Amino acid sequence: MIGLRGIALGIALAATSISEDPGGVVMGTLGVEEVSPDGAVVYLVPEAGASRLSAERTVIDQRRLRFIPDVVVVAPGAEVAFRNSDPLHHNIFSPESEEPFNLGTYPEGQERTHRFREPGAHVILCNIHPEMEAYVFVAATPYWTVLGRDGAFRFEVPAGRYRFYAWHRRVGIQEQNVLVPEGRTVHLEVRLSRSAAR
C-alpha cells in the first residue's frame, strides 16, 4: 500500500427531503487541485463495519501499452487478473513494502493473478514499459465509485453514521465523518489540495 498524505477536504453538508425509503443518499462532487478528478476513488464505510462484501474476480487488461482500466476497487481478499492482450511481453509488479509482488514476464494471451489483502492503494507497474501505471484500491465496503472527469458521485445507503473517504493518485487521501439521516440526502462538495499535505 502506498503512503498516503493528509490533504485539505472542504465539505458542505445539507439535508433535504427525499423519498420515504428508510435509507438515505450521499451525493456531491470532488475537485482536485491542478488535475482532473478522473480516476479518483470515493467510498463510504459504515461505522459498524460492512457486512456485505463481494470478492469477485476483477480483470485488468494490458492493451496498446496501457492498463485498462487503470483504476479498480476491490474488497480485501479479492483476486485481480492481469491479462496481456498486446503482441509483446509484459511484466506485472508492485513495489509497495506492505504487499509487494512480482508476477514475472509473460506473452500475449496469458494472464496472471494476485489476491489483494492490504487495504488502500496499490500501484501496479510494468518493468519493461515504465510509462504503464495502474492502481488497485482495496476498500472494505460495498459503497464505492471510481470518478469520471465531472467528479460527480452518488450513493444510496442505509441511514446511519459513515466514514467518507476520497483518494486521488497524485494527491493522497482524506476522510470525514458523515451522518446520513433516514429519508434524507447529504450533499458533499469535496476539494483535495496538495497545499495542506502533511
C-alpha positions in Angstrom: 0.0 0.0 0.0 1.4 3.3 -1.0 2.0 6.0 1.6 -0.9 8.4 1.9 -0.6 12.1 2.7 -3.1 14.3 4.5 -4.9 16.8 2.3 -7.4 19.6 2.6 -11.0 18.5 2.4 -13.8 21.1 2.1 -17.2 19.7 2.6 -20.6 21.4 2.6 -23.4 19.4 4.2 -27.1 19.8 3.7 -30.1 17.6 4.3 -33.1 17.7 2.1 -36.2 15.6 1.9 -36.3 12.7 -0.5 -38.5 9.6 -0.7 -39.9 7.6 2.2 -37.3 4.9 1.8 -35.6 4.1 5.2 -32.2 4.7 3.7 -30.6 8.0 2.5 -28.5 9.4 -0.2 -25.0 10.8 -0.2 -24.1 12.8 -3.3 -21.8 15.5 -4.5 -18.7 16.3 -6.4 -14.9 16.0 -5.9 -12.4 18.6 -7.2 -8.7 18.0 -7.2 -6.1 20.8 -7.2 -4.4 21.2 -10.7 -5.6 17.8 -12.0 -8.8 16.2 -13.2 -10.8 14.1 -10.7 -10.9 11.3 -13.4 -9.8 8.1 -11.7 -10.3 9.3 -8.2 -11.9 6.9 -5.7 -14.6 7.9 -3.2 -16.2 5.5 -0.7 -18.2 5.2 2.4 -17.5 2.8 5.3 -20.4 2.2 7.8 -19.4 3.0 11.4 -20.5 -0.6 12.4 -18.5 -2.1 9.6 -19.6 -3.6 6.2 -21.2 -7.0 6.3 -21.8 -7.5 2.6 -18.6 -7.6 0.7 -18.1 -9.1 -2.8 -14.7 -10.7 -3.5 -15.5 -11.1 -7.2 -12.6 -11.6 -9.6 -11.6 -8.4 -11.4 -9.6 -8.2 -14.7 -7.1 -5.5 -15.7 -6.1 -5.8 -19.4 -2.9 -4.7 -21.0 -3.6 -3.3 -24.4 -1.6 -0.8 -26.5 0.9 -0.4 -23.7 -1.9 0.7 -21.3 -3.6 -0.8 -18.3 -7.4 -1.0 -18.9 -9.0 0.1 -16.6 -6.2 1.9 -14.8 -8.0 2.1 -11.5 -10.1 -0.7 -9.9 -11.6 -1.1 -6.5 -11.8 -4.5 -4.8 -12.7 -5.9 -1.4 -10.0 -7.4 0.8 -9.2 -10.9 -0.4 -10.3 -10.3 -3.9 -8.3 -11.7 -6.9 -7.2 -9.5 -9.7 -6.2 -11.0 -13.1 -3.7 -9.1 -15.2 -4.3 -10.1 -18.8 -1.8 -9.5 -21.6 -3.6 -8.6 -24.9 -0.5 -7.0 -26.5 1.6 -8.8 -29.1 4.7 -8.5 -26.8 5.8 -9.4 -23.3 4.7 -7.5 -20.2 5.7 -7.7 -16.6 3.4 -7.0 -13.6 4.8 -6.0 -10.2 4.0 -3.8 -7.2 6.9 -2.4 -5.2 4.9 -1.5 -2.1 6.5 -2.6 1.1 3.4 -3.9 2.8 2.3 -6.2 0.0 5.0 -6.4 -2.7 4.7 -8.9 -5.5 6.1 -9.7 -8.9 4.2 -11.8 -11.4 7.0 -12.1 -13.8 7.2 -11.6 -17.6 4.6 -13.3 -19.9 3.5 -13.1 -23.5 0.3 -12.2 -25.3 -2.7 -14.3 -24.5 -1.7 -15.2 -20.9 -2.9 -13.7 -17.6 -1.5 -13.9 -14.1 -3.3 -13.2 -10.8 -2.7 -11.7 -7.4 -5.0 -11.7 -4.4 -5.1 -8.3 -2.6 -5.5 -8.2 1.2 -4.0 -5.0 2.4 -6.4 -2.0 2.5 -5.6 1.1 0.5 -3.9 1.9 -2.9 -1.5 -0.5 -4.6 0.4 0.8 -7.5 0.8 -1.6 -10.5 3.8 -1.2 -12.8 5.4 -3.0 -15.8 9.2 -3.2 -15.5 9.5 -3.4 -19.3 7.4 -0.4 -20.1 7.9 2.3 -17.3 5.1 4.5 -18.7 2.5 2.0 -17.7 0.8 2.5 -14.4 -2.4 1.4 -12.7 -3.9 1.2 -9.2 -5.8 -1.4 -7.3 -7.6 0.2 -4.4 -8.7 -2.2 -1.6 -11.7 -1.0 0.4 -13.8 -2.9 3.0 -17.1 -1.6 1.8 -19.7 -2.1 -0.9 -20.2 1.7 -1.2 -17.6 3.0 -3.6 -17.1 4.5 -7.0 -14.3 5.5 -9.4 -15.0 9.0 -10.6 -15.1 10.5 -14.1 -14.0 13.9 -15.3 -17.0 15.6 -13.8 -16.1 14.4 -10.3 -19.8 13.5 -9.5 -20.8 10.7 -7.1 -24.0 9.4 -5.6 -24.6 6.6 -3.1 -27.9 5.1 -1.8 -27.1 3.7 1.6 -28.9 2.7 4.8 -29.4 5.5 7.3 -26.6 5.8 9.8 -23.1 7.0 10.5 -20.3 6.6 7.9 -16.7 7.5 7.3 -16.3 9.2 3.9 -13.0 8.8 2.1 -11.7 10.5 -1.1 -8.5 9.4 -2.8 -6.5 10.6 -5.8 -3.3 9.0 -7.0 -1.5 12.4 -7.3 -2.7 13.9 -4.1 -3.5 11.2 -1.4 -6.4 10.5 0.8 -8.7 12.3 3.3 -11.6 11.2 5.4 -14.6 12.8 7.1 -17.5 11.6 9.3 -20.9 11.7 7.6 -24.3 11.2 9.2 -27.0 10.0 6.8 -30.5 10.7 8.3 -33.3 8.4 7.3 -35.1 9.6 4.2 -32.7 12.5 3.6 -29.9 13.5 1.2 -26.5 14.6 2.3 -24.6 16.9 -0.2 -20.8 16.9 -0.2 -18.6 19.3 -2.0 -15.1 18.0 -1.6 -11.8 19.7 -2.6 -8.5 17.9 -2.4 -5.4 20.2 -2.2 -1.7 19.5 -2.2 -1.1 22.7 -0.2 -2.3 21.1 3.0 -0.4 17.8 2.7 1.4 16.6 5.8 
